[in-house]
Amino acid sequence: MNEEFNDFRNRYIAKKALAKYVRVRLASEFGSIGESAIVWLIDVERSLSTLDELDREIIITRVLGFTVSETARLTHRGKTAVERRSARAERQLADAFLANNIISKSLLEA
């Protein structure tokens, strides 16, 4: 029971940290969080929702700067599994970003 609580707490902290990271990043990019930034954030959340829960957790921990080894430990998966799922999730997320017009295809080709 205690381990389950710790896992939940760690996921909750990671999600809160990601939200704070995004807010800080938006504020630095846009000066303040305006309507266009909010729309962008909603589009990103919609894109993330296309991933399954484990893939979202892997992407979030990697975006937060955790290493593959740390991500593997946090998600109770092997390093190879994390690397494979991360690559697949990044491709799915890029497709979702394209579909939601968050990025342009030329950006992916650069």
Order of alpha helices (4+ residues) and beta strands (2+ residues): alpha-alpha-alpha-alpha-alpha-alpha
